[in-house]
Amino acid sequence: MDKTDLKSLTLDEIKEFYKSIGEKSFRGEQAFKWIHNKMINSIEDITVFSKGLKNKLKDNCTISNIKILERYDSELDDTKKYLFLLEDGNIIESVMMKYKHGISLCLSTQVGCRMGCAFCASTQEGLVRNLTAGEILDQVYKIQEDLDVKISNIVLMGSGEPLDNYDNVIKFLNIIHSCEGQNIGYRHITLSTCGIVPKIYDLADEDISITLSISLHTPFDEERKKIMPVAKRYSINEIIKACKYYIQKTNRRITFEYTLIEGVNDSTENARELIKILKGILCHVNLIPLNPVDEFRYKDPNKKSVQKFHSILEKNGINATVRKEMGRDVNAACGQLRRKYINEDRNIAK
């Protein structure tokens, strides 16, 4: 019989679980606080429970516990890249970035990814599996414990497509926001998607005021299909329509991620078309010079090209910034470090 992972249960779910095993619901609330506030990793650590209750729980449930496999500290800035070992032997990664406004974490939501974006390292070997809510949460808990810090901002922009793991991501958001746990405000959380249109509508209807970030990368459908397979299913027009619905429901500004690739999407024509698409939408454009991966033959644009693209947007009323590059010396882009580690491990084993 599979045991229930207490770390992956919302407050309401954990109370119901305790009732289902013949215990009072307040015991579930106690467990929730110990797991998500005190960030304990085993049933034995819940010291307010009797030995009998602990033994009963061990028969029915577990508390997922990922391990720090490696930590890489950037010599260029305060970025720290983590590799985590999951209980089934899979590996995921997270990034800690320090800003003036606080500490941000970029979290993974899947082992690998099946979206197939040509310039992203995390999707090169496809999707292995979804992460549980507990495994997404544990990235936060382990980094806070390791660095003795309090995280202020979370970005679901690591390996994986969050909306392809919708139910577990919604659970994660519910739990991390709970005042009985870490109590991180929804407005301090960003979710990035390549544009799974039906799930954008579902997310809007959840009534949670997180920031939605759309990986757009080009304003032309045919161009987008070449670098993002999801574009073959959902057009830019459909994505924009879903974004407008999201803004209407949440009153939140949307961010459009735009990775600038030399000779692919960094022309004046691209900038002009992007302006047409986004005119009148409550949004911000985050321009990202490409962080090259070995399997993608294209290069990052030069600074002059980036500045020109940015200037065209700004002069035409589109709010835009150029993302500051962080942690390049520790392979901080999605999936880079995990693939490097796995490939090196394979080479040693030969």
VENVENDA-V96643 format. One record per pair of residues at least 12 apart in sequence whose C-alpha atoms are under 7 Angstrom apart, sorted by the first residue. I is the first residue (numbers start at 0). J is the second residue. D is the distance in Angstrom with one decimal. If there is no record, write none. Layout:
i=<I	I>
j=<J	J>
d=<D	D>
//
This chain:
i=<2	2	2	3	3	3	4	4	4	4	5	5	5	6	6	6	6	7	7	7	9	9	9	10	10	13	14	14	32	32	33	35	35	36	36	36	38	40	40	41	42	63	63	65	65	65	65	65	65	66	66	66	67	67	67	67	68	68	68	69	69	70	71	72	73	73	73	75	76	76	77	77	78	78	78	78	78	79	79	79	80	80	80	80	80	81	81	82	90	91	91	91	92	92	93	93	93	93	94	94	101	102	102	102	103	103	103	103	104	104	104	105	105	105	105	105	106	106	106	106	106	107	107	107	107	107	107	108	108	108	108	108	108	108	109	109	109	109	109	110	110	110	110	110	110	110	111	111	111	111	111	111	112	112	112	112	112	113	113	114	114	115	115	116	116	116	117	117	117	118	118	119	120	120	120	120	121	121	121	121	129	131	132	132	132	132	135	136	151	152	152	153	153	153	154	154	154	155	155	155	156	156	157	158	158	160	161	162	162	162	185	185	185	186	186	186	188	188	189	189	189	189	190	190	190	191	191	191	191	192	192	192	193	193	193	194	194	194	196	196	196	196	199	200	200	203	203	203	206	208	208	210	210	210	211	211	212	212	212	212	213	213	213	214	214	214	215	215	215	216	216	216	217	217	217	218	218	218	220	220	252	252	253	253	253	254	254	254	254	255	255	255	256	256	256	257	257	257	257	258	258	258	258	259	259	259	259	259	259	260	260	260	260	260	260	261	261	261	261	265	267	270	270	270	274	274	283	283	284	284	284	285	285	285	285	286	286	286	287	287	288	290>
j=<59	60	61	59	60	61	60	61	62	63	60	61	62	34	62	63	133	131	132	133	170	173	174	28	31	27	27	28	179	180	45	180	181	179	180	181	140	62	64	62	62	133	134	83	84	85	86	134	137	83	84	85	81	82	83	84	82	83	84	81	82	82	329	329	326	328	329	326	325	326	96	97	95	96	97	325	326	94	95	96	93	94	95	329	331	93	94	337	337	107	110	337	107	337	105	106	107	157	106	331	151	150	151	152	150	151	152	153	152	153	154	153	154	155	156	157	138	154	155	156	157	135	155	156	157	158	159	129	130	135	158	159	160	161	128	129	130	158	159	126	127	128	129	130	158	159	124	125	126	127	158	159	125	126	158	159	160	125	126	228	229	227	228	226	227	228	226	227	295	292	295	333	292	333	334	335	158	333	334	335	164	167	167	168	170	171	171	171	187	187	188	187	188	189	188	189	190	189	190	191	190	191	333	333	334	192	192	192	195	198	207	208	209	208	209	210	209	210	209	210	211	212	210	211	212	211	212	213	214	212	213	214	213	214	215	213	214	238	233	237	238	241	241	241	245	245	248	249	249	249	251	251	252	253	253	254	253	254	255	256	254	255	256	255	256	257	255	256	257	256	257	258	257	264	269	269	272	273	234	235	281	282	281	282	283	282	283	284	285	283	284	285	284	285	286	284	285	286	287	286	287	288	289	286	287	288	289	299	300	288	289	297	298	299	300	297	298	299	300	308	308	308	311	312	312	317	318	319	318	319	320	319	320	321	322	320	321	322	321	322	300	332>
d=<5.4	4.5	6.2	6.6	4.4	6.1	5.8	5.0	5.3	6.1	6.7	6.2	5.4	6.6	5.5	6.3	4.8	6.6	4.8	4.3	6.5	6.8	5.7	6.6	6.4	5.3	4.5	6.1	5.6	5.9	6.5	4.6	6.5	6.7	4.4	5.8	6.3	6.2	5.9	5.7	6.9	6.4	7.0	6.5	5.8	4.9	6.3	6.8	6.6	5.5	5.1	6.6	7.0	6.2	4.7	6.3	5.3	5.0	5.6	5.9	5.1	6.4	6.2	7.0	5.5	6.1	5.8	6.8	6.8	6.7	6.5	6.0	5.6	4.7	6.6	6.5	5.3	5.8	5.1	6.7	6.0	4.6	6.4	6.6	6.4	5.2	6.1	6.8	6.9	6.8	6.1	6.5	6.4	6.5	5.6	5.0	6.2	6.6	6.9	6.8	5.8	5.3	5.5	6.3	6.2	6.2	4.5	5.5	6.4	5.0	6.0	6.1	4.7	5.9	5.8	5.6	7.0	6.3	5.1	6.2	4.9	6.8	6.5	6.7	4.2	4.6	6.1	6.7	5.5	6.2	6.4	5.3	6.8	5.7	6.1	4.5	4.9	6.1	4.5	6.3	5.3	5.4	6.2	6.7	6.8	6.6	6.8	5.7	4.5	5.7	6.0	5.7	5.1	4.2	6.7	4.6	6.5	4.8	4.8	6.6	6.4	6.5	6.1	5.6	4.5	6.5	5.0	6.5	6.3	6.5	5.6	6.6	6.3	6.1	4.8	5.4	5.3	5.6	3.8	6.8	6.1	5.8	4.9	6.3	6.0	4.9	6.8	6.4	6.9	4.9	5.9	6.4	4.8	6.3	5.8	4.7	6.0	6.1	4.8	6.0	6.6	5.3	5.3	5.5	5.8	6.1	6.5	6.6	6.8	6.2	6.7	5.6	4.8	5.9	5.0	6.5	5.4	6.3	5.8	4.6	5.9	6.7	6.3	5.2	5.9	6.2	4.4	5.8	6.9	6.3	5.3	6.0	5.8	4.7	6.8	6.3	7.0	6.2	6.8	7.0	5.9	6.3	6.3	6.2	6.7	4.9	6.0	6.7	6.8	5.9	6.8	6.6	7.0	6.4	5.3	6.4	5.9	4.5	5.6	6.7	6.2	4.8	5.8	6.0	4.6	6.4	6.2	5.8	5.8	6.5	4.1	5.3	7.0	5.9	6.9	6.5	6.1	5.2	6.3	6.3	5.1	5.0	6.5	4.6	6.4	5.6	4.8	5.7	6.8	6.2	4.8	6.0	6.1	4.9	6.3	7.0	6.0	4.9	5.9	5.9	4.4	5.7	5.7	6.7	5.8	4.9	5.6	6.8	6.6	6.9	5.7	6.8	6.1	5.3	5.9	6.7	5.6	5.5	4.5	6.8	6.8	6.2	6.7	6.6	6.6	6.8	5.1	5.6	6.2	4.5	6.5	5.8	5.3	6.0	6.3	6.0	4.6	5.9	6.1	5.4	6.5	6.9>
//
